[in-house]
Amino acid sequence: MKFSKQFQLYESEATLFINGLKQANPKLEQDQREGRALLWDKAPIDLDNQQRVDESHIDQQAYVYQTKS
């Protein structure tokens, strides 16, 4: 969407703040990518291993401290 010539040079306060923050800390974007990779990017799941884990699962009884008599 094209704006008229009057609004082409406009930058919002939020954009100015973010640009200023990036200029003050040039490593900010790299730190954000590293944090995302640490928390969100996961290794692919090995389906054979996952199937083996699911098959070896034993259901826990409802009240774990009660002994079966």
TIKOL-583077 format. One line per field, with one value per residue: x, y negated, z negated of N, C-alpha, C in turn. Coordinates in nm, 4 decimals, m for minus. Last residue first. Layout:
N
nX: X:...
nY: Y:...
nZ: Z:...
caX: X:...
caY: Y:...
caZ: Z:...
cX: X:...
cY: Y:...
cZ: Z:...
END
This chain:
69
nX: m0.3456:m0.1360:m0.0994:m0.0944:0.0486:m0.0722:m0.3703:m0.3878:m0.0828:0.0431:0.1244:0.4318:0.5823:0.6873:0.5660:0.6885:0.9536:0.9236:0.8376:1.0675:1.2493:1.1263:1.1301:1.2979:1.2249:1.4677:1.5165:1.3555:1.3366:1.2800:1.5012:1.7279:1.6351:1.5746:1.8307:1.9473:1.7893:1.8567:2.1278:2.1036:1.9766:2.1776:2.4169:2.3963:2.2426:2.1775:2.0401:1.8200:1.7007:1.6328:1.4433:1.2505:1.1761:1.0773:0.8584:0.7056:0.6444:0.6707:0.7681:0.7211:0.7768:0.5281:0.3173:0.3177:0.2857:0.0665:0.1558:0.0654:0.0845
nY: 5.4780:5.2293:4.9250:4.5875:4.3888:4.3117:4.3517:4.4562:4.5824:4.5091:4.7115:4.7120:4.7140:4.8350:4.7110:4.4574:4.5276:4.6278:4.3970:4.2378:4.3849:4.3534:4.0741:3.8208:3.4871:3.2239:2.9831:2.6611:2.3372:2.2139:2.1455:2.1087:1.9581:1.7226:1.6444:1.5980:1.3843:1.1907:1.1547:1.0397:0.7985:0.6723:0.5669:0.2898:0.0802:m0.1620:m0.0792:0.0456:m0.1763:m0.3240:m0.1506:m0.1579:m0.4319:m0.4569:m0.2837:m0.4215:m0.6562:m0.6114:m0.8152:m0.9460:m0.9794:m0.9533:m1.1301:m1.2932:m1.1310:m0.8663:m0.5197:m0.2099:0.1164
nZ: m4.8451:m4.7312:m4.9103:m4.8337:m4.7224:m4.4828:m4.3541:m4.0902:m3.9427:m3.6192:m3.3423:m3.1816:m2.8630:m2.6456:m2.4295:m2.4363:m2.3793:m2.1195:m1.9880:m2.0132:m1.8568:m1.6088:m1.5717:m1.7110:m1.6364:m1.5905:m1.8545:m1.8679:m1.9515:m2.2042:m2.3694:m2.2085:m1.9976:m2.1352:m2.2134:m1.9635:m1.8722:m2.0642:m2.0077:m1.7537:m1.8223:m1.9871:m1.9208:m1.9283:m2.1093:m1.9940:m1.7681:m1.8839:m2.0028:m1.7772:m1.6661:m1.8701:m1.8620:m1.6008:m1.6204:m1.8110:m1.6810:m1.3195:m1.0596:m0.7343:m0.4721:m0.3448:m0.3722:m0.1446:0.0707:m0.0419:m0.0404:0.0929:0.0000
caX: m0.3490:m0.2390:m0.0467:m0.1790:0.0944:0.0559:m0.3135:m0.4500:m0.2109:0.0579:0.0309:0.3451:0.5164:0.7412:0.5331:0.5436:0.9213:0.9748:0.7483:0.9430:1.2740:1.1481:1.0026:1.3255:1.1943:1.3617:1.5694:1.3849:1.3805:1.1741:1.3718:1.7399:1.6864:1.4676:1.7290:2.0031:1.7907:1.7186:2.0873:2.1714:1.9078:2.0442:2.4126:2.3972:2.2914:2.2465:2.1640:1.9126:1.7455:1.7279:1.5649:1.3175:1.2279:1.1924:0.9663:0.7523:0.7282:0.5991:0.8040:0.6711:0.8882:0.6349:0.3373:0.3162:0.4194:0.0950:0.1037:0.1466:0.0000
caY: 5.5881:5.3263:5.0536:4.6988:4.4367:4.3809:4.3018:4.3294:4.5996:4.4982:4.6211:4.7867:4.6360:4.8756:4.8505:4.4699:4.4636:4.7146:4.5126:4.1934:4.3675:4.4868:4.1432:3.9522:3.6021:3.3126:3.0812:2.7938:2.4232:2.2564:2.1775:2.1783:2.0920:1.7985:1.6751:1.7011:1.5106:1.2355:1.2071:1.1692:0.8956:0.7049:0.7123:0.3571:0.2154:m0.1632:m0.1553:0.1259:m0.0650:m0.3784:m0.1837:m0.0319:m0.3716:m0.5372:m0.2554:m0.2857:m0.6623:m0.6177:m0.6995:m0.9330:m0.9940:m0.8601:m1.0335:m1.3579:m1.1851:m0.9879:m0.6395:m0.3302:0.0000
caZ: m4.9408:m4.6893:m4.8659:m4.8754:m4.8525:m4.4769:m4.4786:m4.1260:m4.0103:m3.7631:m3.4080:m3.2727:m2.9671:m2.7753:m2.4573:m2.4562:m2.5068:m2.2247:m1.9935:m2.0754:m1.9996:m1.6645:m1.5848:m1.6552:m1.7204:m1.5401:m1.7600:m1.9213:m1.8417:m2.1136:m2.4281:m2.3355:m1.9705:m2.0693:m2.3133:m2.0506:m1.7977:m2.0520:m2.1386:m1.7677:m1.7363:m2.0368:m1.9361:m1.7980:m2.1360:m2.1225:m1.7514:m1.8030:m2.0863:m1.8744:m1.5911:m1.8369:m1.9848:m1.6424:m1.5258:m1.8393:m1.8006:m1.4462:m1.1407:m0.8710:m0.5647:m0.3133:m0.4789:m0.2761:0.0450:0.0335:m0.1042:0.1038:0.0000
cX: m0.4179:m0.2340:m0.1606:m0.1181:0.0105:0.0994:m0.1831:m0.3903:m0.2588:m0.0794:0.0499:0.2552:0.4232:0.6771:0.5814:0.5032:0.7721:0.9429:0.7922:0.8439:1.1461:1.1696:1.0179:1.2015:1.2273:1.3462:1.4551:1.4402:1.4266:1.2175:1.2742:1.6049:1.6944:1.5128:1.6148:1.9021:1.8437:1.7117:1.9441:2.1346:1.9714:1.9747:2.2737:2.3856:2.2886:2.3069:2.2447:2.0450:1.8464:1.7856:1.6720:1.4461:1.3071:1.2574:1.0922:0.8692:0.7845:0.6971:0.7367:0.7224:0.8466:0.7504:0.4545:0.3542:0.4290:0.2335:0.1343:0.0759:0.0896
cY: 5.7068:5.4436:5.1453:4.8281:4.5542:4.4408:4.3783:4.2700:4.4652:4.5160:4.6259:4.6860:4.7244:4.8007:4.8951:4.6129:4.4781:4.6583:4.6068:4.3092:4.3268:4.4794:4.2837:4.0384:3.7302:3.4367:3.1690:2.8839:2.5561:2.3533:2.2446:2.2272:2.1736:1.9413:1.7558:1.7410:1.6249:1.3698:1.2588:1.2337:1.0338:0.8123:0.7609:0.5090:0.2948:m0.0270:m0.1560:0.0524:0.0215:m0.2702:m0.2407:m0.0580:m0.2442:m0.4781:m0.3320:m0.2490:m0.5245:m0.6230:m0.7159:m0.8049:m0.9768:m0.8666:m0.9372:m1.2585:m1.2465:m1.0396:m0.7595:m0.4455:m0.1235
cZ: m4.8824:m4.7844:m4.8284:m4.8208:m4.9028:m4.6116:m4.5017:m4.2534:m4.0635:m3.8265:m3.5590:m3.3430:m3.0503:m2.8918:m2.5944:m2.4922:m2.5372:m2.3632:m2.1052:m2.0882:m2.0727:m1.8155:m1.6421:m1.6785:m1.6448:m1.6288:m1.7111:m1.8121:m1.8995:m2.0064:m2.3319:m2.3858:m2.0996:m2.0440:m2.2551:m2.1586:m1.8845:m1.9787:m2.1354:m1.9015:m1.7462:m1.9524:m1.9771:m1.8068:m2.0058:m2.1542:m1.8810:m1.7811:m2.0108:m1.9638:m1.6834:m1.7594:m1.9530:m1.7672:m1.5635:m1.7476:m1.8342:m1.5629:m1.2758:m0.9354:m0.7104:m0.4137:m0.4527:m0.3866:m0.0946:m0.0052:m0.0152:0.0348:0.0000
END
